[in-house]
Amino acid sequence: MHQQWVIPAILCLLCANTSVSGSPIYQNDFETSAGPEWDNPGRDTAPAGQVFLGRGNNDSRTLTLTNLPSHSAVRLTFDLYIIESWDGNNTFPAYVGPDHWKLLVVGGPVLMDTTFGGGNDSYPEFEPGGGVSPYLASYTAGIFGSLGYIFFGTPNSDAVYTLQFLIPHSASTVGFEFSGYGLQNLADESWGLDNVRVDLDPQAVPAPSALWVALGGMLLLIRRWPARRQLPAV
């Protein structure tokens, strides 16, 4: 190998041994456990067999991730389970609403504060219809009845919503707080989380171990490289 190609070769080695921050830094379908990153790791199983984090009521679940590599944004994706008789914004005598679900970044912005159910809800806007969160990257309409809940003989008493948020962020720790409020008791109105995934923005971040290996290899090559012999003058 010619000497002028040593540094480009080392740079290629560095590039080949980098971790792309667009790959998930956290992913959990809760089939096995929730883990200590959750302040409340309790799980439940839906009648149709899905294992999920919950069930939540007028309480919260907080996910905390630490030691994040360099990044400029965080992408949060998850399935939200809305279970049984949510009343949306309905406040008629037969209903007890509005029924809220909220998501915020700990120490940061509120990403969603909306209502579900009752045929008169705010999703995906803020309750009572104050516009869509600027951080909401994508969302789905509810998939009803896939969890198998039956409320007082009424089938399809559940809905699954897939939500994705993209939040500007650069700190080494991030926390997300998921909560419900204004709900009736747990046997009446509850919620859960599934398929939670967190990605950093797609910025290449060198893997520390690969970086040290590459630098060590470069130093070794430099030390062993023979001195260039001078041609005799003609």
C-alpha positions as CSV (number, residue, x, y, z in Angstrom):
1,M,0.0,0.0,0.0
2,H,1.4,3.4,-0.9
3,Q,1.9,5.8,2.0
4,Q,-0.5,8.4,0.5
5,W,-3.4,5.9,0.8
6,V,-2.9,5.2,4.5
7,I,-4.9,8.1,5.9
8,P,-7.9,7.6,3.5
9,A,-7.9,3.9,4.3
10,I,-8.1,4.7,8.1
11,L,-10.9,7.2,7.4
12,C,-12.8,4.4,5.6
13,L,-12.3,2.1,8.5
14,L,-13.7,4.8,10.8
15,C,-16.7,5.2,8.6
16,A,-17.3,1.5,8.4
17,N,-17.3,1.2,12.2
18,T,-19.8,3.9,13.1
19,S,-23.3,3.4,14.6
20,V,-26.1,5.2,12.9
21,S,-28.2,7.0,15.5
22,G,-31.3,6.4,13.3
23,S,-31.4,2.8,14.6
24,P,-33.5,2.4,17.7
25,I,-31.9,3.2,21.0
26,Y,-34.9,1.7,22.8
27,Q,-37.5,-0.8,21.7
28,N,-40.0,-2.9,23.8
29,D,-43.1,-4.9,23.0
30,F,-43.4,-5.8,26.7
31,E,-43.8,-9.5,26.0
32,T,-41.0,-10.3,28.5
33,S,-40.7,-7.3,30.8
34,A,-40.9,-3.5,31.0
35,G,-37.5,-2.9,32.6
36,P,-36.2,-0.4,35.1
37,E,-36.4,2.4,32.6
38,W,-40.1,2.6,33.5
39,D,-41.2,4.0,36.8
40,N,-44.2,1.7,36.8
41,P,-43.4,-1.5,35.0
42,G,-46.7,-3.3,35.6
43,R,-48.0,-5.2,32.6
44,D,-51.4,-6.6,31.6
45,T,-52.7,-9.0,28.9
46,A,-55.7,-8.2,26.7
47,P,-58.4,-10.8,26.1
48,A,-57.0,-11.3,22.6
49,G,-53.6,-12.1,24.0
50,Q,-51.6,-8.8,23.5
51,V,-49.2,-8.2,26.5
52,F,-48.8,-4.5,27.1
53,L,-47.7,-1.8,29.7
54,G,-50.6,-1.0,31.9
55,R,-53.4,-0.8,32.5
56,G,-53.3,2.9,33.3
57,N,-56.1,5.0,34.7
58,N,-55.8,8.4,36.3
59,D,-52.1,7.9,36.7
60,S,-48.9,8.0,34.7
61,R,-46.1,5.9,33.2
62,T,-42.7,7.5,32.7
63,L,-39.9,6.3,30.4
64,T,-36.4,7.6,31.2
65,L,-33.4,7.0,28.9
66,T,-29.9,8.1,29.8
67,N,-26.4,8.3,28.4
68,L,-27.7,9.1,24.9
69,P,-25.0,9.7,22.2
70,S,-24.8,13.0,20.3
71,H,-28.1,13.9,18.5
72,S,-30.3,16.8,17.6
73,A,-33.8,15.2,17.7
74,V,-35.6,12.2,19.2
75,R,-38.3,10.2,17.5
76,L,-40.9,8.4,19.7
77,T,-43.2,5.8,18.3
78,F,-45.8,3.7,20.1
79,D,-49.2,2.1,20.1
80,L,-51.7,3.6,22.5
81,Y,-54.5,1.3,23.8
82,I,-57.8,3.0,24.7
83,I,-59.8,0.4,26.7
84,E,-63.6,0.2,27.3
85,S,-66.0,3.1,27.8
86,W,-64.2,6.4,27.1
87,D,-66.6,9.3,26.7
88,G,-64.6,11.8,24.7
89,N,-65.7,15.3,25.2
90,N,-69.3,14.3,26.1
91,T,-70.5,15.9,29.4
92,F,-74.2,14.9,29.0
93,P,-75.9,13.6,32.2
94,A,-75.4,10.0,31.0
95,Y,-71.6,10.5,30.5
96,V,-68.7,11.6,32.7
97,G,-66.3,13.5,30.4
98,P,-64.1,14.8,29.1
99,D,-61.8,11.8,29.2
100,H,-58.2,12.9,28.7
101,W,-54.9,11.3,27.7
102,K,-51.7,13.2,27.8
103,L,-48.1,12.9,26.8
104,L,-45.2,15.3,27.6
105,V,-41.4,15.4,27.6
106,V,-40.2,15.6,31.2
107,G,-39.0,19.2,31.7
108,G,-40.1,20.0,28.1
109,P,-43.2,20.5,25.9
110,V,-46.6,18.8,26.1
111,L,-46.8,16.7,23.0
112,M,-50.5,15.7,23.2
113,D,-53.4,16.4,25.5
114,T,-56.5,15.0,23.8
115,T,-59.7,13.0,24.4
116,F,-60.9,9.7,23.1
117,G,-64.2,7.9,22.6
118,G,-67.9,8.8,22.9
119,G,-68.2,9.7,19.2
120,N,-67.2,13.3,20.1
121,D,-63.5,13.4,20.8
122,S,-60.5,15.7,20.0
123,Y,-57.9,13.2,18.7
124,P,-55.5,14.1,17.2
125,E,-56.0,17.7,18.2
126,F,-55.5,19.1,21.7
127,E,-58.8,19.1,23.6
128,P,-61.1,20.8,23.0
129,G,-59.9,21.0,19.4
130,G,-57.0,23.5,19.7
131,G,-54.9,22.3,16.8
132,V,-52.5,19.4,16.1
133,S,-49.3,19.2,18.1
134,P,-46.3,20.5,16.0
135,Y,-44.4,17.5,17.3
136,L,-46.8,14.9,15.9
137,A,-45.1,13.3,12.9
138,S,-47.7,10.7,12.1
139,Y,-50.8,9.0,13.5
140,T,-53.4,6.5,12.6
141,A,-57.2,6.2,12.9
142,G,-58.3,3.9,15.7
143,I,-58.3,0.1,15.0
144,F,-61.4,-1.0,17.0
145,G,-62.0,-4.4,18.6
146,S,-58.5,-5.9,18.0
147,L,-57.8,-6.3,21.8
148,G,-61.0,-8.3,22.5
149,Y,-62.5,-6.2,25.3
150,I,-66.3,-6.4,25.9
151,F,-67.9,-3.7,28.1
152,F,-71.3,-4.8,29.6
153,G,-72.0,-6.9,26.5
154,T,-70.8,-4.4,24.0
155,P,-68.0,-5.9,21.8
156,N,-65.2,-3.9,20.1
157,S,-64.8,-1.9,23.3
158,D,-61.2,-0.9,22.6
159,A,-59.1,1.0,20.1
160,V,-55.4,1.0,19.1
161,Y,-53.8,4.2,17.8
162,T,-50.2,4.3,16.5
163,L,-48.5,7.7,17.2
164,Q,-45.1,9.1,16.3
165,F,-43.6,12.3,17.6
166,L,-40.4,14.0,16.4
167,I,-38.9,16.4,19.1
168,P,-35.9,18.7,18.9
169,H,-33.6,17.4,21.6
170,S,-29.8,17.2,22.4
171,A,-29.4,16.4,26.1
172,S,-27.9,13.1,27.3
173,T,-31.2,12.1,29.1
174,V,-34.7,12.1,27.9
175,G,-38.0,11.3,29.7
176,F,-41.5,10.8,28.5
177,E,-44.5,10.9,30.8
178,F,-47.7,9.2,29.6
179,S,-50.9,9.8,31.6
180,G,-54.7,9.7,31.8
181,Y,-56.9,12.0,33.8
182,G,-60.6,12.7,34.2
183,L,-61.4,9.0,33.8
184,Q,-63.8,6.8,35.7
185,N,-62.6,3.8,37.5
186,L,-60.1,1.2,36.1
187,A,-62.8,-1.3,35.3
188,D,-64.6,1.3,33.2
189,E,-61.9,3.4,31.4
190,S,-58.2,2.6,31.1
191,W,-55.3,2.8,28.7
192,G,-52.1,1.0,27.9
193,L,-48.9,1.2,25.8
194,D,-47.3,-1.2,23.4
195,N,-44.5,-1.4,20.8
196,V,-42.6,1.6,22.3
197,R,-39.6,2.7,20.2
198,V,-37.2,5.6,20.5
199,D,-34.8,6.7,17.8
200,L,-32.3,9.4,17.5
201,D,-32.1,11.6,14.4
202,P,-30.2,9.9,11.5
203,Q,-26.8,11.4,12.3
204,A,-23.8,9.1,12.2
205,V,-22.2,8.8,15.6
206,P,-18.8,7.0,15.9
207,A,-18.9,3.9,18.0
208,P,-16.2,4.5,20.7
209,S,-14.7,1.0,20.5
210,A,-14.3,1.1,16.7
211,L,-12.8,4.6,17.0
212,W,-10.1,3.4,19.4
213,V,-9.3,0.4,17.2
214,A,-9.0,2.5,14.1
215,L,-6.7,5.1,15.8
216,G,-4.5,2.3,17.2
217,G,-4.2,0.8,13.8
218,M,-3.2,4.1,12.3
219,L,-0.5,4.6,14.9
220,L,0.8,1.1,14.4
221,L,1.1,1.6,10.6
222,I,2.9,4.9,11.0
223,R,5.4,3.4,13.4
224,R,6.1,0.4,11.1
225,W,6.2,2.4,7.9
226,P,9.7,2.2,6.4
227,A,11.5,5.4,5.7
228,R,11.4,6.4,2.0
229,R,14.9,5.8,0.4
230,Q,16.4,8.6,-1.6
231,L,17.3,7.9,-5.1
232,P,21.0,8.6,-5.9
233,A,21.5,11.9,-7.7
234,V,22.2,11.5,-11.4
